[in-house]
């Protein structure tokens, strides 16, 4: 078959792999090139912009998903300093704006990691991203990815993470060639479990390597 062309800047480390499930959008690479189109049937409408050929910005009805910036440190600290947020997602409470700035530079500016930004205010209130699966007891497929996310406590229960995740799920399968999508929640995190259920993830197995983690597999 025809070899899929990979646009400049998308060759590492989460470059498009394999053949995507289907095409729903015209993809024009270059500065502010529009990758417009509808997401999967029944999902939130999203628009994706590839800036300079290698930076993706996703937009949904209420959100902009964009790369984290150093200037987001104060906003990140506002929500990441809440003890009800980080530990439930597996990371420590932020103790200063400087710590938040370092986390942005060392962790959140990884490829395919996005600030969850409110379109109405421009404020980042959470994070969502794709990564290679952290699975230890099950071997994922070659092109498998893992979905991770969190959002500030004032925005719990508003459906913002499901909205962001639906756009990212489409991005994973359609743009990155993902063929298997995993997600996990720690024991006792009922809110995250409900989010994954809404998104179409199904229970797969449990791993216990110091903390019980329930792994789920996306059912398209």
C-alpha positions in Angstrom: 0.0 0.0 0.0 0.9 3.6 -0.1 3.4 4.8 2.5 1.9 7.5 4.8 3.6 10.8 4.6 4.8 12.1 8.0 4.7 15.9 8.1 7.9 17.8 9.3 8.4 17.8 13.1 6.2 14.8 13.8 8.9 12.2 13.8 9.6 11.9 17.6 8.8 10.7 20.1 5.1 10.2 19.5 5.2 10.3 15.8 2.3 9.0 13.7 2.6 5.3 13.7 1.0 2.8 11.4 -2.2 3.4 9.5 -4.9 5.6 11.2 -8.5 4.2 11.6 -10.0 6.8 9.3 -9.7 10.3 8.0 -12.2 13.0 8.9 -10.3 16.2 8.3 -8.2 17.9 5.7 -4.7 18.2 7.0 -2.6 21.2 5.8 0.8 21.4 7.5 2.5 24.8 8.1 1.9 27.8 10.3 -1.6 27.9 11.6 -2.7 25.2 9.1 -6.2 24.1 9.8 -6.9 20.4 10.4 -10.6 21.1 10.6 -13.4 18.5 10.7 -15.8 16.6 12.9 -14.8 14.2 15.6 -16.3 10.8 15.8 -20.1 10.5 15.6 -21.6 11.7 18.9 -18.4 13.3 20.1 -17.6 16.9 20.7 -16.8 18.9 17.6 -13.1 19.8 17.6 -10.7 21.8 15.5 -7.0 21.0 15.5 -4.3 23.5 14.4 -0.7 22.5 13.7 1.5 25.5 14.4 4.8 25.5 12.6 4.4 21.9 11.6 5.0 20.3 15.0 2.8 21.9 17.7 -0.8 20.8 17.9 -3.7 22.8 19.4 -7.1 21.2 19.8 -10.3 23.2 20.4 -13.6 22.0 21.6 -16.8 23.8 22.5 -15.6 25.1 25.8 -11.8 24.3 25.8 -8.5 24.9 24.1 -5.9 22.2 24.5 -2.5 23.7 23.9 1.1 23.1 25.0 2.1 24.2 28.5 4.0 27.5 28.8 6.3 28.8 31.6 3.9 31.7 32.1 1.2 29.1 33.2 3.1 28.5 36.5 0.9 30.6 38.8 -2.3 29.1 37.4 -0.9 25.6 37.7 0.1 26.3 41.3 -3.5 27.5 42.1 -4.9 24.1 41.3 -1.9 21.7 41.9 -1.5 23.0 45.4 -4.8 21.5 46.4 -4.2 18.2 48.4 -7.3 16.7 46.9 -5.9 16.9 43.3 -2.4 15.6 42.9 -2.3 12.6 45.2 -5.4 11.1 43.6 -3.7 11.3 40.2 -0.4 9.9 41.5 1.8 13.1 41.9 2.7 15.3 44.9 1.1 18.5 46.0 2.8 21.6 44.6 4.3 23.7 47.4 5.4 26.8 45.5 5.0 28.6 42.1 8.6 27.7 41.5 7.9 24.0 41.9 5.0 24.4 39.4 7.3 26.2 37.0 9.8 23.3 37.2 7.1 20.7 36.7 6.0 22.5 33.5 9.5 22.5 32.2 10.4 19.0 33.3 7.1 17.1 32.9 4.3 19.0 31.3 6.1 20.3 28.3 6.5 16.7 27.0 5.2 16.0 23.5 1.4 15.4 23.4 0.8 16.9 26.8 -1.7 19.8 26.8 -2.9 22.5 29.2 -6.7 22.3 29.5 -7.6 26.0 29.0 -11.1 27.6 29.4 -12.0 29.3 26.1 -14.0 31.8 28.1 -11.2 33.1 30.3 -7.9 31.7 28.7 -7.0 30.2 32.1 -5.4 26.7 32.2 -7.3 24.7 34.8 -6.0 21.1 34.2 -3.8 18.9 32.1 -4.4 16.0 29.7 -2.0 14.1 27.5 -0.9 10.9 25.8 2.2 8.8 26.6 3.6 5.4 26.2 1.7 3.0 28.5 3.2 2.5 32.0 1.9 -1.1 32.0 4.0 -3.7 33.9 1.9 -6.8 34.0 0.5 -6.7 30.4 2.4 -6.1 27.2 0.8 -3.3 25.1 0.7 -3.3 21.3 3.5 -1.6 19.5 1.5 1.6 18.8 -0.4 1.7 22.1 -0.8 4.9 24.1 -2.0 5.8 27.5 -4.4 8.7 28.3 -3.7 10.7 31.5 -5.5 13.7 32.9 -6.5 15.9 35.9 -8.5 19.1 36.5 -8.7 21.6 39.3 -11.2 20.9 42.0 -13.5 24.0 41.2 -14.2 22.4 37.8 -15.0 18.8 39.0 -18.4 17.6 37.8 -18.7 20.0 34.8 -17.8 17.5 32.1 -14.7 19.3 31.0 -12.3 16.4 31.2 -14.6 14.1 29.1 -14.9 16.9 26.6 -11.1 17.3 26.4 -10.5 13.5 26.4 -12.9 12.9 23.4 -10.9 15.3 21.3 -7.6 13.7 22.4 -8.9 10.2 21.7 -9.6 11.2 18.1 -6.2 12.8 17.9 -4.6 9.6 19.2 -6.2 7.3 16.6 -6.5 9.6 13.6 -3.3 11.6 13.8 -0.9 9.4 15.8 -1.8 6.0 14.5 -2.7 4.6 17.9 -4.1 1.1 17.8 -4.7 0.6 21.5 -5.6 3.2 24.1 -5.2 2.6 27.8 -6.2 4.6 30.9 -5.9 3.9 34.6 -7.2 5.1 38.0 -6.0 4.4 41.5 -8.2 2.5 43.9 -10.7 4.8 45.6 -10.7 7.4 42.8 -14.4 7.0 41.9 -14.5 10.3 39.9 -11.8 9.2 37.5 -13.4 5.8 37.1 -16.7 7.5 36.1 -14.9 9.6 33.6 -13.3 6.6 31.9 -16.7 4.8 31.9 -18.3 7.8 30.1 -15.5 7.8 27.5 -16.0 4.1 26.6 -13.1 2.5 28.5 -13.8 -1.0 29.8 -12.1 -2.8 32.8 -9.2 -4.9 31.8 -7.0 -5.8 34.8 -5.6 -4.6 38.1 -1.9 -4.0 38.9 -0.5 -3.6 42.4 3.1 -2.3 42.5 3.0 -0.4 45.7 -0.5 1.1 44.9 -3.5 -0.6 43.4 -4.2 0.7 39.9 -7.2 -0.3 37.8 -6.3 -0.5 34.1 -9.0 0.1 31.4 -8.9 -0.4 27.7 -10.7 1.9 25.2 -13.5 0.2 23.2 -14.1 2.1 19.9 
